[in-house]
């Protein structure tokens, strides 16, 4: 069986598995792909020297070649054309009085298709809009409704940590998130503190959650009454990463107690 690698399709589309064949490439290279009904470009995100495990039905196509200088020029030209396409699409949306906002547009590498990404509060009947755009561009039209997290991933930006958004830099997909993750990490349940630029719970909580949960196993619960070397008291504050708790002994006396890490932490 031919070697499979993971490739991020286009500029805004998902990470999928492709057949590498005899093409020589490295992680970070732009490659041209053969897919159903056309040709696309993508960026290699896995190490080609390490075989990826994927089922045959998950195979999205195969790698034709590393992108040449001419391929890169075509990709840039397509990006310029996509910006013009957004303006035209927005005008048609206004004419049709549709309650939707166009976020980005993307041409396939062979320019046989344009994908328009949009946000909307509910379902939108855009069938007439698709017909309008098809008559103008003379190519296949795809309108894809996205959520606020996908919008942040496409637009990009920086988080409160000062780093590029996780979703637009290295995350392959979104993790399920819940307020429980913030509680487990002892964070204040203030939306402005635990939400990312998209307004949803920060993605980083998902991959930090397991670490915090393991570290917290050896610590008492907030409000629990425990015995310390200085007497009995009530846990009033927990620092999970440092493995310490502050205990109120009463009469204004507070002591800090350190707990050993559990095995593996």
C-alpha positions in Angstrom: 0.0 0.0 0.0 1.2 3.5 -0.9 2.3 5.8 1.9 -0.3 8.3 3.2 0.3 11.8 4.5 -1.8 14.4 6.1 -2.4 17.6 4.1 -4.3 20.8 4.9 -6.5 21.3 1.8 -6.4 24.8 0.4 -6.3 27.8 2.6 -9.3 27.3 4.9 -10.3 23.6 4.4 -9.8 20.6 6.6 -6.8 18.3 7.1 -7.3 15.1 5.1 -5.3 12.0 4.1 -3.7 11.7 0.7 -1.7 9.1 -1.2 1.9 10.3 -1.5 3.1 7.9 -4.2 6.7 8.6 -5.4 6.5 12.4 -4.7 9.4 13.7 -2.5 8.3 16.4 -0.1 8.7 17.6 3.4 6.4 19.0 6.1 5.4 22.5 5.3 5.7 22.0 1.5 2.9 23.1 -0.8 1.8 20.3 -3.1 -0.7 19.9 -5.9 -3.3 17.2 -5.4 -5.6 15.1 -7.6 -9.0 15.0 -6.0 -12.5 14.1 -7.1 -13.6 16.4 -10.0 -10.4 18.5 -10.2 -7.0 19.5 -8.9 -6.3 21.3 -5.6 -3.4 22.5 -3.6 -2.5 22.0 0.1 0.2 22.1 2.7 1.9 19.0 4.1 1.5 18.9 7.8 2.7 15.4 8.7 6.2 14.0 8.4 6.3 12.1 5.0 8.9 9.7 6.5 6.4 8.4 9.0 3.5 6.4 7.7 0.0 7.6 8.6 -2.7 5.1 9.4 -6.0 5.7 7.7 -8.8 3.7 6.3 -9.2 3.5 2.5 -12.5 5.2 2.7 -10.9 8.2 4.4 -8.5 8.7 1.4 -9.2 12.1 -0.2 -6.9 11.8 -3.3 -3.3 11.6 -4.2 -0.3 14.0 -4.4 0.7 14.8 -8.0 3.8 16.9 -7.3 5.4 19.6 -5.2 4.2 23.0 -6.2 6.4 24.7 -8.8 7.0 28.4 -9.2 4.2 28.5 -11.7 1.9 26.7 -9.3 2.6 29.3 -6.6 1.8 32.1 -9.0 -1.5 30.5 -9.9 -2.4 30.1 -6.2 -1.6 33.8 -5.6 -3.6 34.8 -8.6 -6.5 32.7 -7.4 -6.4 34.4 -4.0 -6.6 37.8 -5.7 -9.6 36.7 -7.8 -11.2 35.3 -4.6 -11.1 38.8 -3.1 -13.0 40.2 -6.1 -15.4 37.3 -5.9 -16.3 38.3 -2.3 -17.3 41.8 -3.4 -19.6 40.4 -6.1 -21.1 37.9 -3.8 -21.8 40.5 -1.1 -23.6 42.7 -3.7 -25.8 39.8 -4.7 -26.5 39.0 -1.0 -27.7 42.5 -0.5 -29.8 42.4 -3.7 -31.5 39.2 -2.5 -31.8 40.7 1.1 -30.3 37.5 2.6 -29.5 37.5 6.3 -25.9 36.2 5.9 -22.4 37.6 6.1 -19.7 36.5 3.7 -16.4 35.8 5.5 -14.0 34.5 2.9 -14.0 33.0 -0.6 -11.6 30.4 -2.1 -11.0 29.1 -5.6 -9.9 25.5 -6.1 -6.5 25.3 -7.7 -7.8 24.6 -11.2 -10.4 27.4 -10.7 -13.3 25.0 -11.4 -15.0 25.8 -8.2 -15.4 28.8 -5.8 -16.2 28.2 -2.1 -17.9 31.0 -0.2 -17.8 30.8 3.6 -20.5 32.7 5.4 -22.0 33.1 8.9 -25.7 33.4 9.7 -27.9 33.2 12.8 -30.1 30.5 11.2 -30.6 28.5 8.1 -30.5 30.5 4.8 -32.2 29.6 1.6 -29.4 30.6 -0.8 -30.5 28.5 -3.9 -31.2 31.6 -6.0 -28.0 33.2 -4.9 -26.0 30.1 -6.1 -27.7 30.4 -9.5 -26.8 34.1 -9.7 -23.2 33.4 -8.9 -23.0 30.5 -11.3 -24.2 32.7 -14.1 -21.5 35.3 -13.2 -18.5 33.1 -12.6 -19.3 30.1 -14.9 -17.9 27.7 -12.4 -19.2 25.4 -9.7 -20.4 27.4 -6.6 -20.3 26.1 -3.1 -21.7 28.1 -0.1 -20.6 26.8 3.3 -22.1 28.1 6.5 -19.6 28.2 9.3 -19.8 28.9 13.1 -18.0 31.5 15.1 -15.1 29.1 15.9 -14.6 28.4 12.2 -14.7 32.1 11.5 -11.9 32.8 14.0 -9.9 29.9 12.4 -10.3 31.4 8.9 -9.7 35.0 9.8 -6.9 34.3 12.3 -5.5 36.6 15.0 -3.8 36.5 18.4 -5.1 35.3 21.8 -4.7 37.0 25.1 -1.6 34.9 25.6 0.1 36.9 22.8 0.4 33.9 20.5 -1.3 33.2 17.2 -4.7 31.5 17.6 -4.4 27.8 18.2 -7.2 27.1 15.7 -5.6 29.0 12.9 -2.0 27.8 13.6 -1.7 24.1 14.5 -5.0 22.6 15.6 -6.4 20.1 13.1 -9.9 20.3 14.4 -12.0 21.5 17.3 -12.3 19.7 20.6 -15.6 19.4 22.5 -15.5 22.1 25.2 -17.5 22.6 28.4 -17.6 24.8 31.4 -16.5 21.8 33.5 -13.0 22.2 32.1 -12.8 25.7 33.6 -14.1 24.5 36.9 -11.5 21.6 37.0 -8.7 24.1 36.4 -9.9 26.4 39.2 -10.5 29.3 36.8 -13.0 32.1 37.6 -16.2 31.4 35.7 -16.1 34.8 34.1 -16.9 34.7 30.3 -14.3 37.4 29.6 -11.6 35.3 31.3 -12.3 31.9 29.8 -13.5 32.8 26.3 -11.4 33.2 23.2 -11.7 35.8 20.5 -14.6 33.8 19.0 -16.6 34.2 22.2 -16.5 30.5 23.0 -14.5 28.6 25.6 -10.8 28.8 24.8 -9.6 25.8 22.8 -6.5 25.5 25.0 -8.6 24.3 27.9 -9.3 21.0 26.1 -5.7 20.0 25.9 -4.8 21.4 29.3 -7.8 19.7 31.0 -6.2 16.3 31.3 -3.1 17.7 32.9 -5.0 19.7 35.5 -7.3 16.8 36.3 -4.3 14.5 36.9 -2.6 17.1 39.0 -5.7 17.7 41.1 -6.1 14.1 42.1 -3.7 14.5 45.0 -5.3 17.8 46.2 -8.3 18.3 48.6 -11.4 20.0 47.3 -12.2 23.7 47.7 -14.1 24.1 51.0 -12.9 20.7 52.3 -11.9 20.5 56.0 -8.4 19.1 56.4 -5.7 18.6 59.1 -2.5 20.5 58.7 0.7 20.6 60.9 -0.7 23.8 62.4 -4.2 22.5 63.1 -7.5 21.8 61.4 -8.9 24.2 58.8 -10.9 24.8 55.7 -9.4 24.8 52.2 -10.0 28.3 50.8 -7.7 28.4 47.7 -6.0 25.8 45.5 -3.1 26.2 43.1 -3.3 23.0 41.0 0.0 23.5 39.1 2.1 24.3 42.2 0.3 21.6 44.2 -0.5 23.9 47.1 -3.6 24.8 49.0 -4.3 27.7 51.4 -6.1 26.7 54.5 -8.1 29.0 56.8 -7.4 27.9 60.4 -9.7 30.5 61.9 -9.1 33.6 63.9 -7.4 35.2 60.8 -4.8 32.5 60.6 -4.0 31.1 57.1 -1.4 28.4 56.2 -0.1 27.0 53.0 0.2 23.3 52.5 2.2 21.6 49.7 1.1 18.2 48.4 3.4 15.7 46.6 2.7 15.0 43.0 1.0 11.8 42.1 3.0 9.4 40.0 3.2 10.5 36.4 2.7 14.2 37.1 
